[in-house]
Structure formats: structure tokens, C-alpha cells
Amino acid sequence: MQLIMSPASPFVRKVRVMILETGQQDAIEEVNVTTTPLASDPVAVAANPLGKIPALIRDDGPAIYDSRVITRFLNERVNGSLYPHACIWEVLTLEATGDAIMDAAVGMIYEARFKGTSGASGDWIEGQWAKVVRAVEAINTRWTSHLNGPLDISHIGVGCALGYLDFRHPGRDWRSTNDALATWFATFSERDSMKATAPE
């Protein structure tokens, strides 16, 4: 199989961490592409008509895309434990919250980068950051006990979302009012899978 990817993408990182945590790295070749909303890479488009990454080219079926689809497929492939049935709705909700943080944080970068200084909307960027702040605070107040439990996909999603905030928005301090989450993330970041996939 081939993972169409770029290491800077938090959605890609979520898949890559999941692959390492489930021991599937030898079965998946990483194909690094450069793709943007204004210039989609042909390899990415061939796998996903939207041109978005990640996409997974399978050996025995059509390519699949969206990080949540890929991680669910890979978990099923090895009969993994990252989508535990006993608390599946909580896991999926927290995973979606992590993905929403990524969406907003990536959107902020795109607004500034592709519209340029004169065309970018500061109000829109701050509106996206407000979403991030609310989501991070919600995880800190409602979900810390879950994050301190056994590893599942929501841990990986939240970890990659917070890592992306540090990577692309280092000047915005999400930690100052979220002590419990900051403590959890400091420990989670030390996992081998997180270290191996940290963007540079």
C-alpha cells in the first residue's frame, strides 16, 4: 500500500502515528507530495479527486481518503484496539474535536499564505482561532480523564492537533489556561510514534 502524504500535515501525521502504533509501517510506503489548495499535486488528485492528503492507495481496492476513513480501515485491517466498542461514541467525538482543531488551524495558515497580507482577513483568522480556543478548553475540562486512559484514536488525533498548534502557531499560547491538557501532551509527545513523526 502507499500513503500519499506530506509530513507537515497534521491529518497525515495522525495516520502515520496510527500506523506506527499498530505496527503496520512495513506494509505501507510513504509517497511524499507537495500539494496546496491552489496547485493540487497530480499524484494526490489521482488518489483523491479533491487533491487532499492523506490518501491511501490499497493493493486490493480503490484508494481511500480522509484521515478518519484511513485510520478506521487500518485499525480493522489488523483487528486493532484504537476504536474500542465500549466507548466508541466518546472516542469518535473526541477524534472529531481534534480534527476540528486541525481544520481551523490549517485554515488560518491557508488564509494568510494564499491570500497574501493584503487579501487575508484578520477577522476570519481570529474567528478560526476562537474555535481552536473553545475546543482546546473543552478537551481540557471534559476529556482529560479519557485521555489518561488506554490509547485510542482520539488520543492520537488530539496529540497531533496540539502538535500542529505548536508547529504552525507557536506565538499563540494554548497551554496557559489548560494545565491538565498541557501536562498530558508533554507526556504523550514522548511516545516513539510522536517523536518519529514530528514535523520539522
Secondary structure, 3 states (H helix, E strand, C coil): CEEEECCCCHHHHHHHHHHHHCCCHHHCEEEECCCECCECCHHHHHHCCCCCCCEEECCCCCCEECHHHHHHHHHHHCCCCCCCHHHHHHHHHHHHHHHHHHHHHHHHHHHHHHHHHHHCCHHHHHHHHHHHHHHHHHHHHHCHHHHCCCCCHHHHHHHHHHHHHHHHCCCCCCCCCCHHHHHHHHHHCCCHHHHHHCCC
